[in-house]
């Protein structure tokens, strides 16, 4: 297709609206598999339309980005927005074209040790920050500033342009949509992020119901740190996963979903990553460094093998649904691994399961060579 033909293609407003709502729901839920989530999302949307009668004069009405930012909500959400600006994507942030040199312009707000400790406590459970590296997390902490509020004060007004993203340290806050009180935050939570991500006006008013303290971050810094870090993380993990032979059976979009589900963990020499006999909580891909696998036999640990960059471990206990068969230790300083929790493993690695089951036979063959017979290793499985 020529550039001229591409320029003539117009995205219908209806399609733009539906895709935006879906994208917002996806970002809030952070599901392991985008396709499964999409099926569930649009099924619920279709059922909702069948059951509910909408007025022609009503835009799909809405709980703001703030309302849908409840991180303990297990049910997929179908957000609906009113008074939406049509040019939502006009200033979409492109992390790929944001030069690294621009990061030097990130704002820094000096803090006392006491302030920093309070801020760390406030953001420790924020899902948006979970995938940040230590350096990026320090950037987030440096860029946030205190805002104290009084009862009755409006922090965000419905229809206004987005300026800041907020993390609640203390206080009670009401969420008001079209003059209706739809939600209350009490001493925890986040709000204001989606208006910044999508360049959309605020879809709700956030009003302080008591004295309180918020931590805020400006729009430019929010988008640069969080979006760019997420972009870099995906690219880094895609490169890592491309080097794992077992994952060659995955489609490209499946590897992308897998990359999004990985969490970086670091270990130093002799740190134990996995303990023999423990219940399996996930598997690991080695990004940097070397690990050593050891098995307890007659009261002492015997080294089974060593693994380096691009290798993986911990999957066998997940496949067999048995306790860990061996312990794994960091064999060098600054071992960096990508961790995939068990729930994501079961969702995302189904296409690789046959290959992993074949690996079990190879694993048992190695153990028989070491311990003499299969009977000697049965209890360790």
C-alpha positions in Angstrom: 0.0 0.0 0.0 1.4 3.4 -1.0 1.8 6.3 1.5 -0.9 8.2 -0.5 -3.3 5.3 0.0 -2.5 5.2 3.7 -3.2 8.9 4.1 -6.6 8.5 2.5 -7.7 5.9 5.0 -9.9 7.5 7.7 -10.5 5.8 11.0 -14.2 6.0 11.9 -15.0 7.7 15.1 -17.0 4.7 16.3 -14.0 2.4 15.8 -11.7 4.9 17.5 -14.0 5.1 20.5 -14.2 1.3 21.0 -10.5 0.8 20.6 -9.7 3.5 23.0 -12.0 2.1 25.7 -10.5 -1.4 25.1 -7.0 0.0 25.4 -7.8 1.8 28.6 -9.3 -1.4 30.1 -6.3 -3.4 29.0 -3.8 -1.0 30.5 -5.7 -1.0 33.8 -6.0 -4.8 34.1 -2.6 -5.7 32.7 -3.8 -9.2 31.7 -1.3 -11.9 30.8 -2.9 -12.6 27.4 -4.3 -9.8 25.3 -6.4 -12.1 23.0 -8.2 -13.8 26.0 -8.8 -10.5 27.6 -10.2 -9.0 24.3 -12.6 -11.9 23.9 -13.9 -11.5 27.5 -14.0 -7.7 27.2 -16.0 -7.5 24.0 -18.3 -10.4 25.1 -19.2 -8.4 28.3 -19.6 -5.2 26.2 -22.0 -7.0 23.9 -24.0 -8.4 26.8 -24.1 -5.0 28.4 -25.5 -3.4 25.2 -28.2 -6.1 25.0 -29.3 -5.6 28.6 -29.2 -1.8 28.8 -31.1 0.8 26.9 -29.1 3.9 26.0 -30.4 7.3 25.0 -29.3 8.6 21.6 -28.2 11.8 23.2 -25.9 10.1 25.7 -22.3 9.5 24.9 -21.1 6.3 26.7 -21.0 7.7 30.1 -18.1 7.1 32.4 -16.0 6.6 35.4 -12.8 8.5 35.0 -9.3 7.0 34.7 -9.3 7.6 38.4 -12.3 5.4 39.1 -10.9 2.5 37.1 -7.5 2.6 38.8 -8.6 0.4 41.6 -5.8 -2.1 41.7 -7.6 -4.7 43.7 -10.5 -5.1 41.3 -10.4 -8.6 39.8 -13.2 -8.2 37.3 -12.5 -6.9 33.8 -13.9 -3.4 33.4 -15.8 -1.9 30.5 -15.0 1.8 31.0 -17.4 4.3 29.4 -16.5 8.0 28.8 -18.5 11.1 28.3 -17.5 14.5 27.0 -14.6 13.0 25.2 -12.3 15.0 22.9 -12.3 13.5 19.4 -8.6 14.1 18.9 -7.6 11.8 21.6 -4.5 10.5 19.8 -3.4 13.9 18.5 -0.4 14.1 20.8 0.2 10.4 21.4 3.7 9.8 23.0 6.0 7.7 20.8 8.7 6.2 23.1 10.7 4.9 20.1 11.3 8.4 18.8 12.1 10.0 22.2 15.8 10.5 22.2 17.7 9.3 25.3 19.3 12.8 25.6 15.9 14.2 26.5 15.8 12.3 29.8 18.2 14.8 31.3 15.3 17.3 31.4 13.3 15.2 33.9 12.3 17.3 36.9 13.9 16.7 40.3 12.3 17.7 43.6 14.6 17.4 46.6 13.2 15.5 49.5 14.2 14.8 53.0 14.9 11.2 54.1 11.5 11.2 55.9 9.6 12.4 52.8 11.4 9.9 50.6 10.5 7.0 53.0 6.9 8.1 53.0 6.8 8.3 49.2 8.4 4.8 48.9 5.7 3.4 51.1 2.9 5.1 49.1 4.1 3.8 45.7 5.2 0.3 46.7 2.0 -1.3 45.5 1.4 0.8 42.4 1.0 -1.6 39.5 2.3 1.0 37.0 5.7 1.1 38.8 6.1 -2.7 39.1 8.3 -3.2 36.0 10.6 -0.3 36.6 14.3 -0.9 37.1 16.0 0.6 40.2 17.4 3.6 38.3 14.0 4.3 36.7 12.2 4.0 40.1 14.7 6.5 41.5 13.7 8.9 38.7 10.1 8.4 39.6 10.7 9.2 43.2 12.9 12.3 42.3 10.2 13.6 40.0 7.2 13.4 42.4 6.3 16.3 44.6 4.0 16.8 47.6 0.6 18.3 47.4 -1.4 18.9 50.6 -5.2 19.3 50.2 -8.1 20.6 52.3 -11.7 19.3 52.6 -13.8 20.3 49.6 -10.8 21.0 47.4 -11.1 19.7 43.8 -7.9 18.1 42.7 -9.2 17.2 39.2 -12.2 18.6 37.5 -14.2 16.7 34.9 -13.6 18.0 31.4 -10.3 19.7 32.2 -7.0 18.8 30.4 -4.8 16.4 32.3 -1.8 17.9 34.0 -0.6 15.6 36.8 -0.8 12.0 37.9 -1.4 11.4 41.6 -0.6 8.8 44.3 -2.5 9.0 47.5 -0.6 8.9 50.8 -3.4 10.0 53.1 -6.9 11.4 53.0 -10.4 10.5 51.7 -11.3 11.5 48.1 -14.6 11.3 46.3 -14.9 10.5 42.6 -17.8 12.5 41.0 -19.1 11.9 37.5 -21.8 14.2 36.1 -22.6 15.3 39.7 -22.9 11.7 40.9 -20.7 10.3 43.6 -19.5 7.0 42.2 -16.4 6.0 44.2 -14.3 6.9 47.3 -10.6 6.5 47.9 -9.5 6.1 51.5 -5.7 6.6 52.3 -4.5 4.7 49.2 -4.9 4.6 45.4 -3.9 6.4 42.3 -5.7 8.6 39.8 -5.2 10.8 36.8 -3.0 8.5 34.7 -5.1 7.8 31.7 -5.8 11.4 30.8 -2.0 11.8 30.6 -1.5 8.6 28.6 -4.2 9.3 26.1 -4.2 13.1 26.0 -7.9 13.1 26.9 -9.8 15.5 29.2 -10.6 14.4 32.7 -13.6 12.2 32.8 -14.4 12.7 36.5 -13.9 15.2 39.3 -11.8 14.1 42.3 -12.7 16.0 45.4 -11.0 15.9 48.8 -13.4 14.9 51.6 -10.8 15.4 54.3 -7.3 16.9 54.7 -4.9 14.8 52.8 -1.5 14.4 51.2 -0.9 13.5 47.6 2.3 12.8 45.6 2.1 14.2 42.1 4.1 13.9 38.9 3.7 16.1 35.8 2.5 14.9 32.5 5.7 15.0 30.5 7.7 13.2 33.2 5.0 10.6 33.7 4.8 9.7 30.0 8.6 9.7 29.5 9.5 7.5 32.4 6.6 5.1 32.5 5.9 4.7 28.8 9.5 4.7 27.7 10.5 2.2 30.4 7.7 -0.1 29.3 8.8 0.2 25.7 12.4 -0.6 26.5 11.4 -3.5 28.7 9.4 -5.1 26.0 12.2 -4.7 23.4 14.8 -6.1 25.8 12.7 -9.1 26.7 11.7 -9.8 23.1 15.4 -10.0 22.2 16.0 -12.3 25.1 13.0 -14.6 24.3 14.1 -14.8 20.6 17.2 -16.5 21.8 15.4 -19.3 23.7 15.0 -22.3 21.4 11.9 -23.6 23.2 10.0 -20.4 22.4 10.5 -20.6 18.7 7.1 -22.4 18.5 5.4 -19.2 19.8 3.9 -16.7 17.4 5.3 -13.2 17.5 2.3 -11.8 19.4 2.6 -14.6 21.9 6.2 -13.7 22.6 5.2 -10.1 23.0 2.6 -11.1 25.6 5.2 -13.2 27.3 7.6 -10.2 27.3 5.0 -8.0 29.0 4.5 -10.5 31.7 8.1 -10.9 32.8 9.5 -9.2 35.9 13.2 -8.6 36.4 14.9 -9.9 39.5 18.6 -9.6 40.6 20.8 -11.8 42.7 24.5 -11.9 43.9 26.9 -14.7 44.3 25.6 -17.6 46.5 22.0 -16.1 46.7 19.5 -18.9 46.5 17.0 -18.3 43.7 15.0 -21.6 44.1 14.9 -24.0 47.1 14.5 -27.7 46.6 11.2 -28.9 48.0 9.4 -25.6 47.7 6.2 -25.1 45.9 6.8 -23.8 42.4 5.8 -20.1 42.0 7.2 -19.5 38.5 10.0 -20.0 36.0 13.1 -18.0 35.2 15.0 -16.8 32.0 18.6 -15.8 32.5 19.3 -12.3 31.2 22.9 -11.9 32.6 25.3 -14.0 34.7 25.5 -17.6 35.6 23.5 -19.9 37.9 24.3 -23.3 39.4 21.8 -26.1 39.9 22.3 -28.3 43.0 20.4 -31.3 44.4 20.4 -32.5 48.0 21.5 -36.1 48.3 22.3 -37.8 51.7 22.6 -34.5 53.5 24.9 -32.7 51.0 24.3 -30.7 47.8 25.6 -32.1 44.6 26.1 -29.8 41.6 24.0 -30.9 38.6 24.8 -28.2 36.0 25.4 -24.6 35.3 23.4 -22.3 33.1 24.2 -19.0 31.5 22.6 -16.2 29.5 19.6 -17.3 27.4 19.0 -20.4 29.4 15.9 -21.0 31.5 15.0 -23.0 34.6 12.2 -23.7 37.0 9.7 -24.9 34.4 9.8 -28.6 35.2 8.0 -28.2 38.6 5.3 -26.2 36.8 4.8 -28.8 34.2 4.7 -31.8 36.6 2.9 -29.8 39.4 5.4 -31.2 41.9 7.7 -29.4 44.4 11.1 -28.0 43.2 13.4 -30.9 42.4 16.6 -29.0 43.0 18.0 -25.7 44.3 19.4 -22.9 42.1 22.0 -20.4 43.3 23.6 -17.4 41.7 27.1 -18.3 40.6 28.3 -14.8 39.9 27.6 -11.3 41.0 24.7 -9.3 39.5 22.8 -12.3 38.1 19.8 -10.9 36.3 16.8 -13.1 35.6 13.3 -12.5 34.1 10.7 -14.1 36.2 7.4 -15.5 34.9 4.8 -16.3 37.6 2.9 -19.5 37.5 -0.4 -18.0 36.5 1.2 -16.3 33.4 3.1 -19.5 32.7 -0.1 -21.5 32.4 -1.7 -18.9 30.2 1.1 -18.1 27.9 3.3 -21.2 27.4 0.6 -23.7 26.4 2.1 -24.0 22.9 5.5 -25.0 24.4 4.1 -27.6 26.9 4.9 -30.6 24.7 8.5 -29.6 24.3 8.9 -28.9 28.1 7.4 -32.4 28.8 10.0 -33.9 26.5 12.7 -32.0 28.5 11.6 -33.9 31.6 12.8 -37.2 30.1 16.2 -35.6 29.3 16.3 -34.3 32.9 15.6 -37.7 34.4 18.3 -39.3 32.2 20.9 -36.8 33.6 19.8 -37.6 37.2 20.0 -41.3 36.6 23.6 -40.9 35.4 24.4 -39.0 38.7 22.4 -41.0 41.2 22.5 -44.5 39.7 18.8 -45.2 39.4 15.4 -43.6 38.9 14.3 -44.8 42.4 16.9 -42.7 44.0 15.5 -39.5 42.6 11.8 -40.2 42.9 11.4 -38.4 46.3 13.1 -35.3 45.0 10.6 -34.8 42.2 
